[in-house]
Amino acid sequence: MSRGVLGIHCARCGELEARFRDPATPNPGAFLYGWATHHLDDHGAEPKPREDCPECQRFTVNAVGVQARVWQRWALTHWMACELAPEWEWQKGP
């Protein structure tokens, strides 16, 4: 069981966190994303951007050409992931 950032005991959080933190997991970012969306959708988490994270700050302003609700979901997902694993560094694509 994981207590996550909300302090609740949840088996699904425990599974997702364990896979994210397992060095043998080939794509841990996918499990972090799943863990973050689980917190948002199933636990009703309301994350806020971290002041010391440039990516969090980038999501505080809507992007041109992206629907506001889509941008808001991306922002919430990043903020939640950043709260769950502030040490995680997102890999840039090729």
C-alpha positions, 0 to 999 in steps of 0.5 A, spaced: 500 500 500 502 507 498 500 513 502 501 517 496 501 525 497 494 525 500 496 520 506 491 515 504 492 507 503 491 505 496 493 498 493 492 501 486 497 507 488 502 502 491 502 498 485 503 504 480 508 507 485 512 500 485 512 499 478 515 507 477 520 506 482 522 499 480 529 500 476 527 494 472 521 498 469 523 499 462 518 506 461 517 508 469 515 515 466 508 511 463 507 509 471 508 516 473 503 518 469 498 513 470 499 514 478 498 521 477 492 520 473 489 515 478 490 521 483 486 526 479 481 521 477 480 516 483 482 520 489 480 527 487 487 530 488 488 538 486 495 539 485 498 546 484 504 548 481 511 547 484 515 554 484 522 551 483 519 547 477 520 550 470 515 545 467 510 547 472 511 554 471 510 553 463 503 550 464 500 556 468 499 559 462 495 556 456 499 555 450 496 558 443 493 553 439 491 548 445 484 547 447 484 550 454 481 544 457 486 539 454 491 544 457 488 544 464 488 536 464 496 536 461 497 541 467 494 538 472 497 531 470 504 534 470 503 538 477 500 531 480 506 527 477 511 533 480 508 532 487 509 525 487 516 524 484 519 531 484 526 528 483 523 525 476 526 528 470 522 528 464 526 525 458 525 530 452 524 526 445 529 525 440 
